[in-house]
Amino acid sequence: MHKSSAHLTALFIFVGFLGSAATASASPWTLPKDDLALMLSYDFGYAQREFLPDSTYQHFPLNGQFQSNDLRLDSRYGFTDRFEGEVELTLKSVNYAADPVVLGLPKGQDTVDLAGARASVTDFSQTAIGAGDAYFAGRYNFYRKLIAFTEETRVKLPTGYDEPQQTFDPESGTVDDDVALGDGQTDIEESLLLGGFIPFTRSFFRLDAGFRFRMGDPGHQAIGAFKVGQFIGKHFIAFAGVRGALTVTQGNVIGKTFVATVDNLQPEDVAPGDNTKAIDLRLDKDFAAAEGGAIFTPFEGVEIQAAYSYIFWGANIPAIHTLTIGTALRLEDITAE
């Protein structure tokens, strides 16, 4: 292989591991036949604000805080020089912590029985830990030189975790809430990936556009991403980009949830029907996120990456800050005869 061609192939194998908080981001340049690429990454997500279903941006009520931890193992394998497969598995924890609030405690009384007082305390804090969604993908590259054009089919499968629920159980009145490891349903994505490399400046770009068919309760989504990157010296790549999803069909109502009608609602200010309201709960989510980071390639076939992303606009989703660190390894000709 010509040196410049090998360098270009290696570049886009590295670029293929530029992940996001949601899922790995593969390259328009597919892996060569018999090559295997492995990536282990860790995501830490944090949010104190959210976008309501009408895109209102405000603090979580009751001093709420959202945290997530994802440990992802991603593998890609080249079946031919133009077709590759991918499997991604995730261990995940999600935590929502908020101040407890007193609901239904009689006012204007000097004494209240202890059992009644305890029954009036409602705590919305929730934690979920376990295997997150599993992803399977196949990509076929139609054309690749300085420009690459590839089709991707991607499937997300739930792994048996508890599905999201409405805020209160209708029978017991206890808090169910929607803190879960995923939406508990299957997605099928069809996307076109376009990538380009500029040898003179040693920079690259990639553009993704596709559609996500969401089986079950959520509505379908149009998805897209754009990313640019630049080599700095021989071993560093800096990159930045945007990505997002827009719901195009309305999903099913799975119950009721409650939202604050004022920003930064405190526990002592809660007055049901005054500063909170009940709304239909759907699993539809819109978002736009900005991301940036750097990749260090100490040796050929090895990379270390660090990235940051932030959801700066959305609907029915937390405004999540995500830090990602990861390492990737490419093994050549592991199944070649």
PyMOL commands that set and color helices and strands:
alter all, ss='L'
color gray80, all
select helices_A, chain A and resi 3-15+61-63+114-119+267-269
alter helices_A, ss='H'
color red, helices_A
select strands_A, chain A and resi 36-47+49-51+57-59+65-78+83-97+101-102+121-122+126-131+134-144+147-157+187-198+203-214+221-232+236-247+255-260+276-281+286-296+302-315+317-318+321-331
alter strands_A, ss='S'
color yellow, strands_A
deselect
rebuild
show_as cartoon
